[in-house]
Amino acid sequence: MEEERIALGHGGGGRMTSDLIREVFLPALGNPRLEALGDAARLDPVPGGLAMTTDAFVVTPQDFPGGDIGALAVFGTVNDLAVSGARPVAISAAFILEEGLVRGDLERWVASMAQAARRCAVEVVTGDTKVVPRGQGDRAYVVTTGIGAVLPEAPPGPGSVREGDEVLVSGMVGDHGAVIAALRNGLDPGSLHSDCAPVWDLVEALLAAGVRPRFLRDPTRGGLGTVLGEMGEASGLSVEVRDGDLPVRPEVAGLCDLLGLDPIFLACEGRVVAVVPPSGAEPALRAWQALPGGRDAARIGRVVPRAPAPIVRVTPYGGRRLCDVPAAEPLPRIC
Amino acid sequence: MSGWVSGLRDPGRVRAMAEEVAALDPGRPVRLMHVCGTHENALCAAGIRDLLPGWLSLVAGPGCPVCVCPASEIDLAVRIASIPGVTLATFGDLVRVPARISLAQARTRGADVRVVYGVADAVALARAMPGRKVVFFAVGFETTACTTAAAIQASPPDNFLVLASHRLVPPALQALLELPGETPEGFLLPGHVITVTGLSAYRDLLSRRPIPMAVGGFEPLDILRAIREILVQIRRGHPDVVNAYSRAVREEGNRAAREAIKAVFEAVDAPWRGIGTIPGSGLRLRPPFRHLDAAEAFGLAPDPSVEDAPTGCRCGEVLLGRQDPEECPFFGSPCVPDDPMGPCMVAQEGTCAARYRHRRA
């Protein structure tokens, strides 16, 4: 039997669009605000102010071990809120589909998005669907926008970072980037899968342990190295990273050797980098390691006076190397 | 990381090997040379030079195929890429190397220049675009030349052409020893290349110029072990070719790969950036395959008047190991990987780029 495919009419705003919404989006994502199908969703006021973020997901391939574009589109946006110290309130989702996309693929991604939203206790309250002619897109792009309620303990940001602060990462580095790199190079990722997951519980655990991070970030595109490099630039300081303390899976390290990549610059999709005052390092590590998503958390470095590069890497043999942030993501369309 | 790799990186074992190296002090300065961009990257990334004793220096020679490719051949590639109906496919680093203009600049002016990971991708492009001539601009040493040769033997489509700028390592080593001025006291031989060439070519070199040599792998312990083997030869006064990378390198090398090169290419004299013309160091398609030669197909030839480097750029001396990159007045300012003056700062395998990416704090 011929597979059902997305046609230009599904993005035209007419009956085909309504049918697609009714048959694909509402059954999976349904909630009273979305089901109202208004031009805008109304939200209740929240104390403490709002945070808002938006992200476009263009990952290729759209399906990968450990996740897909639907899950990524929820976790990516919710995690950006989480590391800003904001509890997610609602998200929107816009789909840009390529004519000819197999409808079953869309249904699978939407189901995955719904499952991810339930994990994050957040609802997709509004959305949009457009279809572009065949050849003018790559199956599907998803844009999500998230609104969150800012907690009083939200981290102040890179300007508050001080020399001597400790740097921690919540788990294995580079899993997502390594999976995508393997798939794109025709290599079997084996047991390796994306770390694609919500990070809210990691943020909450730090705050509950009384740790007041100066800076939190989810090291997605550009990876841990880019986050630390940008923080170094913004704070006027540098970050010393001990390569021997970086949690990297052997498979990821092997793949990086093979492809000439550096795990520190590979995307993570379910990790948090925290910069905490020295006294917060041990409590933060204990809080993370007590969680299933933080078992491999590690202290990886510290903030040092400004060096000629934003990152200083200590090799396992004791050498100290300067490390710049690459001009571009080594793997475009990683998320 | 599998156990054997982590063992080769084990800090304790690496430091112990560094101590063995230091114990071979001949009581005078010793200068060794490697000729492999991968060795330079490995040395820099792990900080191996920091572990070496003060009397020992390990300099980088002409080990980056993109770097040794003369500007005149890149210029030829630019001219071919600019012909309507031609798609030129090559390695990413080569696209950015400046000649009169770079291939990247040619692309902005409308040339169809594609980055590929290897010759197979270029052949696939040719199959996908039967209406265009697809020219694979082939650089690389024996390790890459055998892949080009294999692709040519596998009956590529009629619209596939090759612009071959391959170079051979053994003639370059000989040429380095014949240059006026200070020559290295020993060679750390490039493990990857020697998996193809085998050791016999280096034994031939040894019979003409007795110089200590050892084949090295690319993990920290591999490199230090090869250095130790060279120093042992120096101490004994008995130059030899030692295989210190026996888990990958066999005495006879890879016969099938060498035979493919030999069947498809013939050795010709070829220019190297910074060195000049080295006899028998280049590869030209043999007559049965000459119709695949892009330069011949388009009736073009390299223009020797194209300058190799902008004024002041010292890539030529860096390639000979006579200029330490970090002592170049342009290193780091204004010459950086994102805005390079010469090829050694462009290429992943380039000595300047490796040093810059991993410069000492």
Boltz contact constraints between the chains, C-beta under 6 A:
constraints:
  - contact:
      token1: [A, 250]
      token2: [B, 1]
      max_distance: 6.0
  - contact:
      token1: [A, 253]
      token2: [B, 1]
      max_distance: 6.0
  - contact:
      token1: [A, 254]
      token2: [B, 1]
      max_distance: 6.0
  - contact:
      token1: [A, 307]
      token2: [B, 361]
      max_distance: 6.0
  - contact:
      token1: [A, 312]
      token2: [B, 361]
      max_distance: 6.0
  - contact:
      token1: [A, 315]
      token2: [B, 46]
      max_distance: 6.0
  - contact:
      token1: [A, 315]
      token2: [B, 47]
      max_distance: 6.0
  - contact:
      token1: [A, 316]
      token2: [B, 11]
      max_distance: 6.0
  - contact:
      token1: [A, 317]
      token2: [B, 11]
      max_distance: 6.0
  - contact:
      token1: [A, 317]
      token2: [B, 14]
      max_distance: 6.0
  - contact:
      token1: [A, 317]
      token2: [B, 47]
      max_distance: 6.0
  - contact:
      token1: [A, 319]
      token2: [B, 47]
      max_distance: 6.0
  - contact:
      token1: [A, 319]
      token2: [B, 50]
      max_distance: 6.0
  - contact:
      token1: [A, 320]
      token2: [B, 361]
      max_distance: 6.0
  - contact:
      token1: [A, 321]
      token2: [B, 358]
      max_distance: 6.0
  - contact:
      token1: [A, 322]
      token2: [B, 359]
      max_distance: 6.0
  - contact:
      token1: [A, 322]
      token2: [B, 361]
      max_distance: 6.0
  - contact:
      token1: [A, 327]
      token2: [B, 338]
      max_distance: 6.0
